[in-house]
Structures are given as structure tokens and as C-alpha cells.
Amino acid sequence: MWPRRIPGAPSQFSELKLAVPWGHIAAKAWGSQQGPPVLCLHGWLDNANSFDRLIPLLSKDFHYVAMDFGGHGLSSHYSPGLPYYHQNFVSEVRRVAAALKWSRFSLIGHSFGGLVGGMFSCVFPEMVDKLILLDATPFFLDTNEIENLLTYKRRNTEHTLQVEASKKPSKVVSQEAMLQGFLKNNSHVGEECGALLLQRGTTQVATGLVLNRDRRIAKIEHCLDFVSKELFEHYIRKLQARVLLIKATQGYHDVRRENDANTEPMLFKIGMLRAVLKERFQFVEVTGNHYVHMNQPQLVASVINSFLQSKERIPAQL
């Protein structure tokens, strides 16, 4: 088993189980429920432990909840026949807010969590006070993907059908093999942070460990809603939130790593956010990689604290 205490992990949190039609959404909560609420959204194939090293460094004046997306961490897998698509995860955020009786709150999203948080903030703009994007942007552009979009939809459907038809049990491996395999596929995650994510992302069985995540979840690009430059501008004009985008110098620029040398789409998105949101947009670059919020949380904590504690507030519009 993973050690119950991971270096750098906070000791004071509570576990939540929020009912949904297909089971439950699991979450972790820190701080007083009387504080302003902040919902934390993890990256693709990660889980709520993604924020265990960051939240202890943030202001104690807020109430933080980090959820496991469906099919991740300790949350229930989707019902048979239901695929994993971007909008499903956006809907999960709305369900969590309803379960917690939050009418307005802030969002912190890392990577895929930033994409979900970005879409939610545009679909339900009156509900989001502040949006913090950790090496993420609100949407991915279709600029380099036009020829691939239909292929992604096809592969998602085919992969789902193949997994559902398969009778193979989940693969059981040793703790060390699980960690080394995880690190091989996640080069930006250090060993301690990898163990922290796997602590919540695996289950102990008689002969070893199995991954908790739903095997129907395939590549991130298979479930995303890519948007055009025109739609990107149209969507972000709906934002009422103030937005902080923290970009890691060695982080990712594109969902497909083979396109990562092309920074033009990222520069367009940052430029458009600055042009449309004006004083409501803040951009900060920090030294680190895609998991800087786990590997070196102190580099982003002070920026996030200043942003969260800012008294400027955009009034909700009907």
C-alpha cells in the first residue's frame, strides 16, 4: 500500500461523497465551510490529490474542495454505454455546485481541469467569481486539428465499444511497477508526486495494485471540444469572472505533444484573453514544468493567494 502520509501532503482535510445518478463524485475539502468557496479541478487521468501540496500554502480564509472527475480517483465510473466527453465533465461541476449549495464560487483548474473550468465559466458565467488556470487555457483551438476532429470522435466511440466488449480483468501490478510505469508516461511528475497521485488513483487487491480509473477513458484529444478562433473569442466574451493564467516555462502548449513546439495558438489565446477581458485578465509565467503546482507549489501559491484575496469583484449579471 502507499504510505498514508506523503511528504508535503496536508493532514487536515475531509472526504466527501456527493451523490449523482451513476453513483457518486468523490472530493476532498479543506478549511471552514464559512469561507468563500473554491473548487479545484485536476488534470487528465489525475485526481484530487493533485492539489495536496498546493492548498496548504494557500490562504486559510477560503473553503477548498478538490473533486475527482467521473472515472478518476475515487469517483464512480460512468454507467455502461455512457461515453466520456468534455461536456459531461462540465456538467459534473454543476452537479457538485448544486450538491454543495454553491451559487457563486471560484475555480482552480490544472491542464484538462482548466478546460473544464473554462467551459463551465462561459456556460454558467454568473456562478464563477474567479477562474485560475494552471498551465491551461479555457479552450483548445482547432487550428491544427481540422483533419483530425472526426477521427477523434470515431476513435472515442470505437475505444469505448472495445473496452465494453472486453472481458479482460484490470491489470494487477506491484506498487513499484505501478509507480515506474506511471512516471514513464508522466515525465513531468516527480517520484513523490507520482506516489501521491497513485495513492488515490489505485486500489490494493490480494496480489498487487489496480488502477481506479475507467478503462473507457482514452486519449484526452478524443473527448475534447475544439473551437475555432472565432468561437474562442465569442465564448470568452461571455466570461464574467476575473481570470488568472499561470503558464509554466517548461509546460505544454498543445494537447498533442507533437505540436508542442508551435506556440502560435497559445499566444493567440493569451492575446485574445488580454484584449477581451482587459483588467480582468492576469498572466503570470513561472519557472517549472506542467506539474509545477505539485513539484514546486511555492512558485504559484503566492500569485494565487494575491488573486484570490483581491477585493475586486465582478458583479453577477442576470
C-alpha positions as CSV (number, residue, x, y, z in Angstrom):
1,M,0.0,0.0,0.0
2,W,1.1,3.6,-0.5
3,P,2.1,5.2,2.8
4,R,-0.8,7.0,4.4
5,R,1.3,10.1,4.9
6,I,3.1,11.5,1.8
7,P,5.8,14.2,2.4
8,G,4.2,17.6,1.7
9,A,0.6,16.3,1.9
10,P,-1.8,18.1,4.2
11,S,-3.1,16.3,7.3
12,Q,-6.3,18.3,7.8
13,F,-9.0,17.5,5.2
14,S,-12.3,15.7,5.0
15,E,-13.5,13.3,2.4
16,L,-16.8,14.0,0.6
17,K,-19.1,11.7,-1.4
18,L,-21.6,13.5,-3.5
19,A,-24.5,11.5,-5.0
20,V,-25.0,11.6,-8.8
21,P,-27.3,9.4,-10.9
22,W,-24.5,6.9,-11.8
23,G,-23.1,6.7,-8.3
24,H,-21.0,9.3,-6.5
25,I,-18.4,12.0,-7.1
26,A,-15.6,11.9,-4.5
27,A,-13.9,15.0,-3.3
28,K,-11.6,16.4,-0.6
29,A,-12.3,19.5,1.4
30,W,-10.1,21.9,3.4
31,G,-10.9,24.8,5.6
32,S,-14.1,26.3,7.1
33,Q,-17.3,25.9,5.1
34,Q,-18.0,29.6,6.1
35,G,-15.1,30.7,3.9
36,P,-15.6,31.7,0.2
37,P,-15.7,28.5,-1.8
38,V,-13.0,27.4,-4.3
39,L,-13.5,24.3,-6.5
40,C,-10.3,22.6,-7.7
41,L,-10.3,20.6,-10.9
42,H,-7.5,18.1,-11.7
43,G,-5.8,17.2,-15.0
44,W,-6.5,14.3,-17.3
45,L,-6.1,10.9,-15.6
46,D,-5.1,12.6,-12.3
47,N,-7.2,13.0,-9.2
48,A,-7.9,15.3,-6.3
49,N,-4.5,14.6,-4.7
50,S,-3.1,16.9,-7.4
51,F,-3.8,19.8,-5.0
52,D,-2.5,18.2,-1.8
53,R,0.8,20.2,-1.9
54,L,-0.7,23.5,-3.1
55,I,-3.7,24.0,-0.8
56,P,-1.7,24.0,2.5
57,L,0.2,27.1,1.1
58,L,-3.0,29.0,0.2
59,S,-4.9,31.4,2.4
60,K,-6.8,29.7,5.2
61,D,-9.7,32.2,4.7
62,F,-11.2,30.1,1.9
63,H,-13.0,26.7,1.7
64,Y,-11.3,24.5,-0.9
65,V,-12.9,21.4,-2.4
66,A,-11.0,19.2,-4.9
67,M,-13.2,16.8,-6.8
68,D,-12.3,13.6,-8.7
69,F,-13.9,13.7,-12.1
70,G,-16.1,10.7,-13.0
71,G,-14.0,7.7,-13.8
72,H,-11.0,9.1,-12.0
73,G,-9.7,8.7,-8.4
74,L,-12.4,7.6,-6.0
75,S,-15.4,8.7,-8.1
76,S,-17.8,6.3,-9.7
77,H,-17.3,5.2,-13.3
78,Y,-20.0,6.3,-15.7
79,S,-22.8,3.9,-16.4
80,P,-22.4,1.3,-19.2
81,G,-22.9,2.9,-22.6
82,L,-22.2,6.4,-21.5
83,P,-19.1,7.9,-23.1
84,Y,-16.6,10.3,-21.5
85,Y,-17.0,13.7,-23.3
86,H,-15.9,17.2,-22.4
87,Q,-19.4,18.4,-21.7
88,N,-20.1,15.5,-19.3
89,F,-17.3,16.8,-17.0
90,V,-18.6,20.4,-17.3
91,S,-22.0,19.0,-16.1
92,E,-20.2,17.3,-13.2
93,V,-19.0,20.7,-11.9
94,R,-22.6,22.0,-12.0
95,R,-23.8,18.9,-10.1
96,V,-21.1,19.4,-7.4
97,A,-22.0,23.1,-7.0
98,A,-25.7,22.1,-6.6
99,A,-24.8,19.4,-4.0
100,L,-22.7,21.9,-2.0
101,K,-25.4,24.6,-2.4
102,W,-22.9,27.0,-4.0
103,S,-24.4,29.7,-6.1
104,R,-21.1,31.5,-6.8
105,F,-17.5,30.3,-6.3
106,S,-14.0,30.4,-7.7
107,L,-12.3,27.7,-9.8
108,I,-8.8,26.4,-10.0
109,G,-8.1,24.1,-12.9
110,H,-4.9,22.3,-13.9
111,S,-4.5,21.2,-17.5
112,F,-7.7,19.4,-18.5
113,G,-9.3,20.8,-15.4
114,G,-8.7,24.3,-16.8
115,L,-10.5,23.4,-20.0
116,V,-13.5,22.1,-18.0
117,G,-13.4,25.2,-15.8
118,G,-13.1,27.5,-18.8
119,M,-16.2,26.0,-20.5
120,F,-18.2,26.0,-17.2
121,S,-17.3,29.7,-16.6
122,C,-18.7,30.5,-20.1
123,V,-21.8,28.3,-19.9
124,F,-22.6,29.5,-16.3
125,P,-20.9,32.9,-16.1
126,E,-22.9,34.2,-13.2
127,M,-21.7,31.4,-11.0
128,V,-17.9,31.9,-11.3
129,D,-16.2,34.8,-9.5
130,K,-12.6,33.9,-10.3
131,L,-11.0,31.4,-12.7
132,I,-7.4,30.3,-12.1
133,L,-5.8,28.3,-14.9
134,L,-2.7,26.3,-14.1
135,D,-0.7,25.6,-17.3
136,A,-4.1,25.6,-19.1
137,T,-6.3,27.7,-21.3
138,P,-10.1,27.9,-21.3
139,F,-10.3,26.1,-24.7
140,F,-8.2,24.3,-27.3
141,L,-8.2,25.7,-30.8
142,D,-9.0,23.6,-33.8
143,T,-6.2,25.4,-35.8
144,N,-4.0,22.3,-36.2
145,E,-6.8,19.7,-35.8
146,I,-9.3,20.2,-38.6
147,E,-8.3,17.0,-40.3
148,N,-8.4,15.0,-37.0
149,L,-11.6,16.1,-35.4
150,L,-13.8,13.4,-36.9
151,T,-11.1,10.8,-36.3
152,Y,-11.0,11.6,-32.6
153,K,-14.8,11.1,-32.4
154,R,-14.6,7.8,-34.2
155,R,-11.7,6.6,-32.0
156,N,-13.5,7.5,-28.8
157,T,-16.6,5.5,-29.9
158,E,-14.5,2.5,-31.1
159,H,-12.4,2.5,-27.9
160,T,-15.4,2.6,-25.7
161,L,-17.0,-0.3,-27.5
162,Q,-13.8,-2.3,-27.4
163,V,-13.4,-1.9,-23.7
164,E,-17.1,-2.7,-23.0
165,A,-16.8,-5.9,-25.1
166,S,-13.5,-6.9,-23.4
167,K,-13.8,-9.5,-20.6
168,K,-10.2,-8.9,-19.5
169,P,-9.9,-8.1,-15.8
170,S,-8.0,-5.0,-14.7
171,K,-4.2,-5.4,-14.8
172,V,-2.7,-6.1,-11.4
173,V,0.9,-5.0,-10.8
174,S,3.3,-4.4,-7.9
175,Q,3.5,-1.0,-6.3
176,E,7.0,-0.3,-7.7
177,A,6.0,-1.4,-11.2
178,M,2.9,0.8,-11.0
179,L,4.9,3.8,-9.9
180,Q,7.6,3.3,-12.6
181,G,5.0,2.8,-15.3
182,F,3.2,6.0,-14.2
183,L,6.4,8.0,-14.2
184,K,7.4,6.7,-17.6
185,N,4.1,8.0,-19.0
186,N,4.2,11.3,-17.0
187,S,7.7,12.7,-17.4
188,H,6.8,16.0,-15.7
189,V,5.8,14.3,-12.4
190,G,8.4,13.6,-9.8
191,E,8.5,10.3,-7.8
192,E,6.9,11.7,-4.7
193,C,4.2,13.5,-6.6
194,G,3.6,10.3,-8.7
195,A,3.2,8.3,-5.5
196,L,0.7,10.9,-4.2
197,L,-1.5,10.7,-7.3
198,L,-1.3,6.9,-7.3
199,Q,-2.3,6.8,-3.6
200,R,-5.8,8.0,-4.6
201,G,-5.6,6.5,-8.1
202,T,-5.1,2.8,-7.2
203,T,-6.8,0.1,-5.1
204,Q,-5.0,-2.7,-3.3
205,V,-6.0,-6.2,-4.2
206,A,-4.6,-9.6,-3.0
207,T,-1.7,-9.7,-5.5
208,G,-0.9,-6.1,-6.1
209,L,-2.5,-2.8,-7.2
210,V,-5.1,-2.0,-9.9
211,L,-5.8,1.5,-11.4
212,N,-9.0,3.0,-10.3
213,R,-9.7,4.9,-13.5
214,D,-12.3,3.8,-16.0
215,R,-10.6,2.0,-18.9
216,R,-13.0,3.6,-21.3
217,I,-11.1,6.8,-20.8
218,A,-8.6,7.0,-23.7
219,K,-6.6,10.0,-25.0
220,I,-7.6,13.5,-24.0
221,E,-8.0,14.7,-27.6
222,H,-10.7,12.0,-28.2
223,C,-13.1,13.7,-25.8
224,L,-12.3,17.5,-26.2
225,D,-14.4,20.1,-27.8
226,F,-12.0,22.0,-30.0
227,V,-13.1,25.5,-31.0
228,S,-12.2,27.9,-33.8
229,K,-10.6,31.3,-33.2
230,E,-13.9,32.9,-33.8
231,L,-15.7,30.7,-31.3
232,F,-12.9,31.2,-28.8
233,E,-13.4,35.0,-28.9
234,H,-17.2,34.6,-28.8
235,Y,-17.1,32.2,-25.8
236,I,-14.7,34.3,-23.6
237,R,-16.8,37.4,-24.2
238,K,-19.4,35.6,-22.0
239,L,-17.0,35.4,-19.1
240,Q,-17.9,37.5,-16.0
241,A,-15.1,36.1,-13.9
242,R,-11.7,37.5,-13.4
243,V,-9.1,35.2,-14.9
244,L,-5.5,34.3,-13.8
245,L,-3.5,32.2,-16.2
246,I,-0.2,30.8,-14.8
247,K,2.0,29.4,-17.6
248,A,4.9,27.1,-16.8
249,T,8.0,27.9,-18.8
250,Q,8.6,24.1,-19.5
251,G,4.8,23.3,-19.6
252,Y,2.7,22.2,-22.6
253,H,1.4,24.4,-25.4
254,D,-0.7,21.8,-27.1
255,V,-2.9,18.9,-26.3
256,R,-0.9,16.7,-28.8
257,R,2.7,16.8,-27.7
258,E,4.0,16.6,-31.3
259,N,2.6,20.1,-31.9
260,D,4.1,21.5,-28.7
261,A,6.8,23.5,-30.5
262,N,4.1,25.6,-32.1
263,T,3.4,28.4,-29.7
264,E,1.2,30.5,-32.0
265,P,-2.1,29.1,-30.8
266,M,-1.1,29.7,-27.2
267,L,0.0,33.3,-28.0
268,F,-3.3,33.9,-29.8
269,K,-5.3,32.7,-26.8
270,I,-3.4,34.8,-24.3
271,G,-3.6,37.8,-26.6
272,M,-7.3,37.4,-27.0
273,L,-7.9,37.0,-23.3
274,R,-6.0,40.1,-22.6
275,A,-7.8,42.1,-25.3
276,V,-11.3,41.0,-24.3
277,L,-11.0,40.8,-20.5
278,K,-8.6,43.8,-20.2
279,E,-8.1,44.4,-16.4
280,R,-9.9,41.2,-15.6
281,F,-7.1,39.1,-17.0
282,Q,-3.8,38.5,-15.4
283,F,-1.0,36.4,-17.0
284,V,2.0,35.1,-15.0
285,E,4.8,32.9,-16.2
286,V,6.7,30.8,-13.7
287,T,9.8,28.5,-14.0
288,G,8.8,24.9,-14.0
289,N,7.0,22.2,-15.9
290,H,3.4,21.1,-16.5
291,Y,3.1,19.9,-12.8
292,V,4.7,22.9,-11.2
293,H,1.7,23.2,-8.9
294,M,2.8,19.8,-7.4
295,N,6.5,19.8,-7.8
296,Q,7.2,23.4,-6.7
297,P,3.9,24.7,-5.3
298,Q,5.5,27.6,-3.6
299,L,6.2,29.2,-7.0
300,V,2.5,29.6,-7.8
301,A,0.9,29.8,-4.3
302,S,1.7,33.5,-3.7
303,V,0.3,34.5,-7.0
304,I,-2.9,32.5,-6.4
305,N,-3.2,33.9,-2.9
306,S,-3.0,37.5,-4.2
307,F,-5.5,36.8,-6.9
308,L,-8.0,35.1,-4.6
309,Q,-7.7,37.7,-1.9
310,S,-8.2,40.6,-4.2
311,K,-11.3,42.5,-3.2
312,E,-12.2,43.5,-6.8
313,R,-15.3,41.6,-7.7
314,I,-17.2,41.5,-10.9
315,P,-21.0,41.7,-10.1
316,A,-23.1,38.8,-11.3
317,Q,-25.3,39.7,-14.2
318,L,-28.7,38.3,-14.9
